[in-house]
């Protein structure tokens, strides 16, 4: 039994670490806090090592923000603020 104790201790430690990471991933997904940190880290990486893709990323985001919402073809729905 004394010969198995180090292996059982290691197995218990690994199980605890995996359990902690599982709990942490569920908490992050539930709260929705993973997106901001990851996008910031990836943007810094892209800016440093892939300058052309970083510039393209900003260009695409700017174009996505620039699009105006379209009205209904029959004019039935009106946007807020327009009488």
C-alpha positions, 0 to 999 in steps of 0.5 A, a space after each residue: 500500500 505504501 508503494 501506491 501512495 505517491 501514484 494515488 497522490 498524483 492522481 488525486 492532484 491531477 483530478 483536483 486540477 482538472 476539476 478546478 479548470 472545469 469549474 473555471 471554464 463553466 464560470 467563464 462561459 456562464 458570465 461571458 467574460 472570456 470574449 473580451 480578454 481573448 479578443 484583446 490578447 489575440 488583437 495584440 498578437 495579431 498587431 505584433 506578428 501579423 500586421 496585414 491581417 490586423 489591419 484587415 481585421 480593423 477594416 472589416 470591423 469598420 465596414 460592419 459598423 458602417 452598414 445602416 439598417 434597412 427599412 421594410 420593403 413595404 414601409 410598414 415598420 418605422 425606425 425609432 425616432 421617426 414619427 
